[in-house]
Amino acid sequence: MLLDILSNIVASEPDMVVAGWVKDDEDLLAATRRARAGVILVGRAAEDEQEKYASLLRARPKLKVVAIAGDGKTSLLYELRPQRVPLGEISADALRKAIRGRPQSTTNAVL
């Protein structure tokens, strides 16, 4: 039933189309390439799904993955995107923090 609801939502949009269906044991990367999909909807599995989708996104960087919980109440969006963080004036400390992935931005960030 949830699959029908999601399909109807997508099909009702003039700029969207349901390009196909994938069985659980089918190669997701091959299927997304074959369908030339920009977005895929998947049923949300265990919490270890992140690595599965990370490898898919590395192979198809512009793809978006929407993982929907079995009850249809919650979902997650997986995507790769470039990020730019202004570092301000460079100093030894700022350089070390940027390399370690903890830059101190001179602008406010919304999380």
Backbone bond lengths (Angstrom), bond angles and torsions (degrees), N, CA, C in turn:
res aa  C-N    CA-C-N  psi(-1)  N-CA   C-N-CA  omega(-1)  CA-C   N-CA-C  phi
1 M - - - 1.439 - - 1.538 111.08 -
2 L 1.349 116.49 -43.77 1.464 120.42 178.43 1.526 110.42 -60.50
3 L 1.312 116.51 -39.46 1.464 121.19 178.46 1.524 110.93 -60.53
4 D 1.300 117.59 -41.95 1.465 121.48 177.68 1.524 111.40 -63.89
5 I 1.322 116.89 -42.82 1.466 121.14 179.47 1.519 110.45 -61.79
6 L 1.335 116.75 -47.61 1.467 120.60 -179.60 1.526 110.98 -63.93
7 S 1.314 117.02 -41.61 1.465 121.21 177.97 1.517 111.40 -60.59
8 N 1.321 116.55 -42.42 1.464 120.39 179.42 1.520 111.81 -65.81
9 I 1.334 116.84 -37.71 1.469 119.83 177.68 1.519 110.28 -61.80
10 V 1.330 116.12 -47.99 1.474 120.40 -179.85 1.521 110.41 -64.30
11 A 1.314 117.14 -47.55 1.472 121.41 -176.70 1.527 112.56 -64.54
12 S 1.337 117.85 -24.69 1.460 120.18 -179.03 1.527 113.13 -77.20
13 E 1.316 117.03 -10.50 1.464 120.82 179.43 1.528 109.98 -91.15
14 P 1.341 118.23 130.66 1.464 120.17 -176.14 1.538 113.87 -66.70
15 D 1.317 117.34 -22.78 1.463 119.89 -178.14 1.527 112.94 -103.31
16 M 1.341 117.18 15.13 1.465 121.46 -179.83 1.515 109.87 -129.24
17 V 1.327 114.41 152.14 1.459 119.83 177.35 1.525 108.65 -147.08
18 V 1.319 115.98 142.68 1.460 120.49 172.74 1.524 105.78 -82.04
19 A 1.329 115.80 113.21 1.456 120.77 -173.39 1.520 113.21 -89.50
20 G 1.312 118.07 -12.30 1.455 119.38 178.80 1.511 111.95 162.01
21 W 1.329 113.16 -179.41 1.453 122.17 -179.50 1.514 108.72 -126.32
22 V 1.298 116.70 150.17 1.461 121.59 -179.60 1.520 108.47 -125.37
23 K 1.320 115.94 134.13 1.459 120.55 175.59 1.528 108.50 -78.02
24 D 1.325 116.24 157.65 1.462 121.39 -177.59 1.521 113.62 -55.30
25 D 1.314 117.69 -36.17 1.461 120.38 -175.95 1.536 113.14 -91.87
26 E 1.315 117.73 2.09 1.461 121.50 -178.91 1.524 110.75 -80.48
27 D 1.317 115.74 149.53 1.458 122.02 178.18 1.524 109.18 -69.75
28 L 1.323 116.03 112.28 1.458 121.54 -175.53 1.528 112.07 -65.28
29 L 1.322 117.46 -39.08 1.462 120.60 178.95 1.521 111.01 -63.06
30 A 1.312 116.99 -46.74 1.467 120.71 179.11 1.529 110.76 -62.24
31 A 1.316 116.27 -40.46 1.467 120.00 -179.03 1.526 111.30 -66.42
32 T 1.336 118.23 -40.85 1.466 119.84 179.99 1.518 111.30 -68.36
33 R 1.316 116.34 -34.85 1.479 119.49 176.44 1.523 110.36 -67.42
34 R 1.320 116.21 -45.14 1.463 121.18 -178.37 1.530 110.80 -61.31
35 A 1.324 116.92 -41.59 1.466 121.22 -178.35 1.520 112.31 -84.60
36 R 1.334 116.65 -7.96 1.463 122.85 -175.63 1.533 110.14 52.49
37 A 1.326 114.34 44.64 1.461 121.64 -176.85 1.523 111.53 -73.72
38 G 1.320 115.64 142.26 1.455 121.99 173.29 1.512 111.18 -99.13
39 V 1.339 115.10 -26.65 1.461 122.45 179.70 1.517 107.24 -139.94
40 I 1.329 115.92 139.22 1.463 118.91 173.04 1.524 108.71 -124.11
41 L 1.302 115.47 144.83 1.459 122.56 174.69 1.517 107.18 -106.18
42 V 1.312 116.41 130.33 1.458 120.85 179.75 1.516 109.45 -131.65
43 G 1.313 114.94 151.56 1.452 119.73 172.64 1.512 107.93 -74.59
44 R 1.302 116.17 135.01 1.456 121.16 -176.56 1.518 110.20 -74.08
45 A 1.313 115.28 125.63 1.461 121.30 -179.65 1.527 108.98 -101.86
46 A 1.293 115.72 -145.26 1.471 121.57 -179.97 1.524 110.73 -68.86
47 E 1.301 115.50 169.24 1.464 120.85 -178.48 1.529 112.63 -66.91
48 D 1.326 118.41 -14.06 1.459 120.49 179.72 1.522 112.28 -81.33
49 E 1.319 117.93 8.45 1.456 121.74 -179.54 1.519 112.18 -68.69
50 Q 1.316 117.87 -20.82 1.463 120.93 -174.90 1.528 111.91 -56.85
51 E 1.318 118.44 -43.63 1.465 120.27 -179.77 1.521 110.95 -67.90
52 K 1.303 116.84 -36.32 1.471 121.04 177.53 1.529 109.73 -58.97
53 Y 1.322 117.19 -46.73 1.454 120.83 -178.94 1.526 111.74 -76.09
54 A 1.315 117.31 -29.58 1.469 120.08 177.05 1.525 110.42 -62.37
55 S 1.322 117.31 -43.12 1.467 119.67 179.27 1.528 110.86 -68.10
56 L 1.315 117.19 -35.69 1.461 121.16 176.54 1.524 110.44 -64.58
57 L 1.325 116.92 -43.24 1.463 121.15 -179.55 1.527 112.06 -69.91
58 R 1.317 117.54 -31.52 1.473 118.95 175.08 1.525 110.48 -65.17
59 A 1.315 116.63 -35.51 1.465 120.70 179.14 1.527 111.72 -77.23
60 R 1.335 116.99 -30.86 1.473 122.79 -179.83 1.526 108.47 -131.37
61 P 1.340 118.29 77.48 1.467 122.11 -170.91 1.527 116.45 -59.35
62 K 1.309 119.12 -24.21 1.467 120.61 -178.95 1.526 112.86 -89.98
63 L 1.317 117.20 -5.99 1.455 122.68 -178.70 1.528 110.33 -70.54
64 K 1.325 116.29 146.96 1.461 122.63 171.36 1.524 107.28 -117.35
65 V 1.323 115.95 138.86 1.455 121.65 178.18 1.527 107.78 -117.39
66 V 1.323 116.27 121.68 1.461 121.46 175.51 1.522 106.59 -107.01
67 A 1.336 115.67 112.94 1.461 121.75 -179.77 1.526 108.27 -99.84
68 I 1.316 116.09 121.59 1.467 121.84 -174.83 1.523 109.20 -111.93
69 A 1.336 115.80 130.73 1.459 121.29 178.80 1.526 110.26 -62.57
70 G 1.312 115.86 153.21 1.457 121.72 -178.27 1.508 113.94 -56.91
71 D 1.339 116.73 -30.98 1.461 119.34 179.46 1.527 112.20 -83.88
72 G 1.347 117.17 -6.10 1.456 122.18 177.82 1.519 114.58 75.45
73 K 1.324 117.71 8.13 1.459 120.27 -175.62 1.526 113.11 -91.16
74 T 1.321 117.46 -27.64 1.460 120.27 -178.24 1.520 110.25 -131.17
75 S 1.319 114.53 157.98 1.464 119.72 179.07 1.518 109.20 -151.42
76 L 1.312 114.71 163.97 1.461 122.75 177.96 1.518 108.60 -131.45
77 L 1.316 116.61 146.40 1.464 121.83 175.25 1.513 108.23 -110.70
78 Y 1.326 116.48 126.75 1.455 122.90 174.78 1.523 107.28 -110.47
79 E 1.331 116.52 129.71 1.453 120.64 176.35 1.520 109.53 -159.73
80 L 1.319 115.35 155.90 1.458 121.64 171.37 1.509 106.71 -100.47
81 R 1.302 116.21 141.10 1.459 117.82 176.84 1.518 109.46 -153.94
82 P 1.314 115.75 141.79 1.460 118.87 175.69 1.522 109.28 -65.12
83 Q 1.290 115.34 150.76 1.457 119.92 179.75 1.521 108.57 -135.91
84 R 1.301 116.13 139.30 1.458 122.13 177.78 1.516 108.04 -123.64
85 V 1.327 116.18 125.69 1.458 121.29 -179.54 1.518 108.28 -123.37
86 P 1.319 118.43 114.12 1.464 120.12 177.04 1.529 109.71 -65.32
87 L 1.311 116.98 129.43 1.455 121.42 -177.94 1.518 112.69 -99.85
88 G 1.310 116.99 -13.80 1.460 119.02 -178.11 1.525 110.97 74.21
89 E 1.311 115.51 -155.07 1.464 119.49 179.93 1.517 109.89 -64.62
90 I 1.319 114.87 137.34 1.456 119.70 -178.69 1.523 109.67 -85.14
91 S 1.300 114.84 137.51 1.461 122.09 174.63 1.518 106.06 -140.88
92 A 1.293 116.68 170.88 1.465 120.02 178.92 1.525 109.95 -59.27
93 D 1.334 116.78 -44.28 1.454 121.05 -179.70 1.525 111.50 -65.44
94 A 1.331 117.33 -43.86 1.464 121.34 178.93 1.521 110.96 -62.76
95 L 1.330 117.17 -39.35 1.465 121.06 178.54 1.521 110.51 -64.35
96 R 1.321 117.29 -45.38 1.471 120.35 179.14 1.531 110.80 -60.86
97 K 1.318 117.01 -43.23 1.465 120.60 -179.69 1.527 111.71 -66.55
98 A 1.322 117.37 -38.74 1.468 120.86 178.45 1.526 110.41 -64.27
99 I 1.327 116.56 -42.35 1.473 120.46 179.67 1.524 110.34 -64.97
100 R 1.305 116.66 -37.28 1.467 120.52 -179.63 1.531 112.59 -80.42
101 G 1.323 117.10 -4.21 1.465 120.42 178.05 1.504 113.92 85.89
102 R 1.312 117.81 20.34 1.463 121.80 178.42 1.515 110.22 -127.05
103 P 1.329 117.66 56.48 1.462 118.57 -178.05 1.514 111.80 -67.77
104 Q 1.325 114.79 150.09 1.462 120.75 174.19 1.510 106.49 -99.84
105 S 1.308 115.46 104.54 1.450 120.69 -179.55 1.515 109.97 -74.50
106 T 1.319 114.64 147.94 1.461 119.33 176.56 1.522 110.63 -88.07
107 T 1.331 116.89 -1.40 1.458 121.37 177.84 1.524 109.49 -116.58
108 N 1.299 115.75 160.21 1.462 119.93 177.61 1.514 109.78 -75.41
109 A 1.310 115.70 148.31 1.453 121.06 178.31 1.517 108.85 -119.98
110 V 1.312 116.58 144.69 1.454 122.50 175.32 1.515 107.10 -103.37
111 L 1.305 116.18 125.15 1.464 120.02 -179.65 1.505 111.00 -109.52
